[in-house]
């Protein structure tokens, strides 16, 4: 993942299995839920609580060199582009 992308957990992106993360691209409207691709694909689940999922997204972003502040800027730029 490049510096212009980050993981994000939409509050309403939850089903009985947990929260599904999305990828947000800087300056592009919307987000891409990680719901899988292909005939046998299944969504990614990053926690049964919002806080657990948010912490996982933060950790994954940090492993890619994206701070919480960087992620917030990327998400805000996506909202602004909408």
C-alpha positions in Angstrom: 0.0 0.0 0.0 1.4 3.4 -0.9 1.5 6.5 1.3 -1.7 7.8 -0.5 -3.8 4.9 0.7 -4.9 3.7 4.1 -7.1 1.2 5.9 -10.3 2.6 7.3 -13.2 1.1 9.3 -16.6 2.6 8.4 -18.9 2.5 11.4 -21.7 1.0 9.4 -19.7 -1.7 7.7 -20.6 -4.5 10.1 -22.3 -7.8 9.7 -22.8 -10.8 12.1 -19.2 -11.8 11.6 -17.6 -8.4 12.5 -16.3 -5.2 10.9 -15.1 -5.2 7.3 -12.2 -2.8 6.6 -11.9 -0.6 3.6 -9.1 1.0 1.6 -9.3 4.7 1.1 -7.2 6.4 -1.6 -6.1 10.0 -1.1 -8.1 12.5 -3.1 -10.5 9.9 -4.5 -14.1 9.8 -3.4 -15.4 6.7 -1.6 -13.7 3.6 -0.2 -13.2 0.0 -1.3 -14.5 -2.5 1.2 -12.3 -5.6 1.5 -15.1 -8.0 0.7 -13.1 -10.5 -1.4 -12.9 -11.1 -5.1 -13.9 -14.2 -7.0 -16.4 -17.1 -6.6 -15.2 -18.4 -3.2 -13.9 -15.2 -1.7 -15.1 -14.0 1.7 -14.8 -10.6 3.4 -12.0 -9.7 5.7 -13.1 -9.2 9.3 -11.1 -7.1 11.7 -13.0 -7.4 14.9 -16.4 -7.9 16.6 -16.3 -4.4 18.2 -15.6 -1.1 16.4 -12.7 -0.4 18.8 -11.0 -3.7 18.0 -11.4 -3.2 14.2 -10.2 0.4 14.5 -7.1 -0.7 16.4 -6.3 -3.3 13.8 -6.6 -0.8 11.0 -4.3 1.6 12.9 -1.8 -1.2 13.5 -1.9 -2.2 9.8 -1.5 1.4 8.7 1.5 1.9 11.0 3.2 -1.2 9.6 3.0 0.6 6.3 4.4 3.8 7.7 1.0 5.6 7.9 0.4 7.4 11.2 -3.1 8.0 12.5 -2.7 11.6 11.5 -1.7 10.6 8.0 -4.7 8.2 7.8 -7.1 11.0 9.0 -5.7 13.3 6.3 -6.2 10.6 3.6 -9.8 9.9 4.7 -10.6 13.7 4.9 -9.2 14.2 1.4 -11.5 11.4 0.2 -14.6 12.9 1.9 -13.7 16.3 0.3 -13.5 14.7 -3.1 -17.0 13.2 -2.8 
